[in-house]
Amino acid sequence: MTVDAPREREDYGPRTRPLPFERGTDGPRVVLVGVDGTRTSERAGWYAAGLARRQGAALVVVHVRANAGFTALVPGVDAGALERCHDELTEELRRECRRGAEELGLPVTFLCRRGDAYTELRAAADEFRADLVVVGASEQAGHRLVGSVATRLVRAGRWPVVVVP
């Protein structure tokens, strides 16, 4: 079974009524969360969904896939199989967003982007004027030395960032 190429954006749940943009109001109006299929990103997604529901905010879920060109450079890796695996993960995340939007009555926008996770999350946060960015803590040991996506988002200092363990 082949899965279509990932769609850039899908909206689920009720529509939000447009409000004038004002940073620092009574609570977040737009909560953005990065998900990648890991345990910590799943916890971050549910945390962000709960927060958005309690605050009456919109939720923007961003899934960033690595560029396909990088997988072709790794010897012994079947790029086609890896791409299919990424397609399946994207579809699973899309279904979870749709289900969560229906269950919680929450306006959810699902974005699938390609590239560097930090760069794409930063761009999406600016594009949607996020009041809060939520990400899962990295479980990779090497990120303690070179810095994780979460650390880079915090250092950017452009939005409050919640890092979910």
C-alpha positions, 0 to 999 in steps of 0.5 A, spaced: 500 500 500 502 506 498 501 512 501 500 519 498 505 524 499 504 528 505 499 534 505 502 541 508 496 543 512 489 540 514 484 543 519 480 539 524 474 540 529 470 547 530 473 553 527 475 558 531 473 565 530 478 570 528 480 575 534 485 581 533 492 579 535 495 581 541 501 577 545 501 577 552 493 577 553 489 573 558 492 566 556 494 563 549 490 563 543 494 559 539 498 553 542 503 550 537 506 543 539 512 539 535 510 531 534 515 526 531 512 519 534 516 519 540 514 518 547 516 524 549 512 528 543 506 524 544 506 526 551 507 533 549 501 533 544 496 531 549 499 536 554 498 541 549 491 539 547 489 539 554 492 546 555 489 549 549 482 546 551 482 549 557 484 555 555 479 555 549 485 556 544 487 553 537 492 548 537 497 547 531 500 540 531 507 540 527 510 534 524 517 535 521 520 530 516 527 530 515 529 531 507 529 525 503 535 526 500 539 525 507 537 518 507 540 516 500 547 518 503 546 513 508 549 506 506 545 500 507 539 504 508 533 502 503 530 510 502 524 507 499 522 503 505 524 509 510 520 514 506 514 509 507 515 508 514 515 516 515 509 516 510 505 511 515 507 515 521 505 522 518 498 518 517 498 516 524 499 522 527 494 525 522 489 520 524 490 522 532 489 529 531 483 528 527 480 524 533 483 528 538 479 534 535 473 531 535 473 528 542 475 534 545 471 539 540 478 543 539 480 547 533 486 543 530 491 545 525 496 539 522 502 541 519 507 536 515 513 540 513 520 537 511 527 540 513 530 541 520 525 541 526 528 547 529 527 551 523 520 549 521 517 549 528 520 556 529 517 558 522 510 555 524 510 559 530 511 565 527 506 564 521 501 562 526 503 567 531 503 562 537 503 564 544 506 558 546 510 552 543 510 545 546 515 540 545 518 533 548 524 533 551 529 529 547 531 522 549 538 522 545 544 522 549 548 527 544 543 532 545 546 534 552 552 536 548 550 539 542 543 542 544 536 539 542 531 542 538 527 544 545 534 548 547 534 551 541 527 554 541 528 556 548 534 560 546 531 563 541 527 567 546 521 569 541 515 565 545 514 561 552 517 554 551 514 548 555 518 542 554 515 536 556 519 530 559 
